[in-house]
Amino acid sequence: MDASTALESLDLALPGAWYIVGSIVFGIVGYIGFRRGRKTEQSSLTWTGFALMLFPYAVSETWMLWAIGSSLCAWVWLRWNPS
């Protein structure tokens, strides 16, 4: 029995390549947003960055990861330099 068959028998599966790429990208953007929020004392930017770093642990579907991550990245972009 190979590793993938053993994981499937336990109802576990390894994430796909796009899920891993998304997790890394959103983690980096989240870290940058978190740091910028702390530096400029913008709590909304700080918490959005924090959410971007942690939400991949709560989402199991790749399409949902990209949908939520894109939305949060758009929010970081809007809050980056408020008028």
Secondary structure per residue as TSV (DSSP state, phi and psi in degrees):
chain	resnum	aa	ss	phi	psi
A	1	M	-	360.0	126.4
A	2	D	-	-86.8	174.2
A	3	A	H	-65.2	-40.1
A	4	S	H	-67.0	-36.9
A	5	T	H	-67.9	-38.9
A	6	A	H	-65.5	-40.8
A	7	L	H	-66.6	-40.7
A	8	E	H	-65.5	-32.9
A	9	S	H	-68.9	-22.6
A	10	L	T	-95.5	9.7
A	11	D	T	61.0	34.5
A	12	L	-	-118.3	150.3
A	13	A	-	-145.4	147.7
A	14	L	-	-76.0	144.7
A	15	P	-	-70.1	154.7
A	16	G	-	-78.0	173.4
A	17	A	H	-63.7	-40.7
A	18	W	H	-67.8	-30.2
A	19	Y	H	-67.3	-43.2
A	20	I	H	-65.8	-43.6
A	21	V	H	-60.4	-45.2
A	22	G	H	-61.6	-42.7
A	23	S	H	-61.2	-41.3
A	24	I	H	-68.3	-46.5
A	25	V	H	-61.5	-48.5
A	26	F	H	-69.3	-30.3
A	27	G	H	-65.7	-41.5
A	28	I	H	-67.1	-46.6
A	29	V	H	-62.4	-39.2
A	30	G	H	-63.2	-41.5
A	31	Y	H	-64.1	-42.4
A	32	I	H	-64.7	-43.8
A	33	G	H	-64.2	-40.2
A	34	F	H	-62.3	-46.5
A	35	R	H	-63.0	-42.7
A	36	R	H	-64.8	-39.9
A	37	G	H	-64.2	-39.2
A	38	R	H	-68.8	-39.1
A	39	K	H	-67.4	-41.8
A	40	T	H	-95.3	1.2
A	41	E	T	58.4	40.4
A	42	Q	-	-100.6	105.7
A	43	S	H	-66.2	-34.1
A	44	S	H	-65.5	-38.6
A	45	L	H	-70.0	-39.2
A	46	T	H	-61.4	-48.4
A	47	W	H	-71.8	-32.8
A	48	T	H	-66.9	-41.5
A	49	G	H	-61.3	-41.0
A	50	F	H	-62.9	-42.6
A	51	A	H	-64.4	-39.7
A	52	L	H	-63.0	-34.7
A	53	M	H	-72.6	-31.2
A	54	L	H	-103.1	-22.6
A	55	F	G	-64.1	-26.7
A	56	P	G	-60.0	-21.3
A	57	Y	G	-73.1	-20.7
A	58	A	T	-100.6	-8.8
A	59	V	-	-111.8	133.0
A	60	S	-	-107.8	-18.6
A	61	E	-	-94.5	137.5
A	62	T	H	-65.1	-43.5
A	63	W	H	-63.7	-35.6
A	64	M	H	-71.0	-37.3
A	65	L	H	-59.0	-47.3
A	66	W	H	-70.4	-34.9
A	67	A	H	-67.9	-49.3
A	68	I	H	-68.2	-43.2
A	69	G	H	-62.7	-40.8
A	70	S	H	-65.1	-40.2
A	71	S	H	-63.9	-44.2
A	72	L	H	-68.0	-35.5
A	73	C	H	-65.2	-38.1
A	74	A	H	-63.5	-39.5
A	75	W	H	-64.8	-41.3
A	76	V	H	-62.0	-42.3
A	77	W	H	-63.4	-40.0
A	78	L	H	-68.7	-34.0
A	79	R	H	-90.3	-2.5
A	80	W	S	-60.8	-50.8
A	81	N	S	-128.3	82.1
A	82	P	-	-69.2	146.6
A	83	S	-	-72.8	360.0
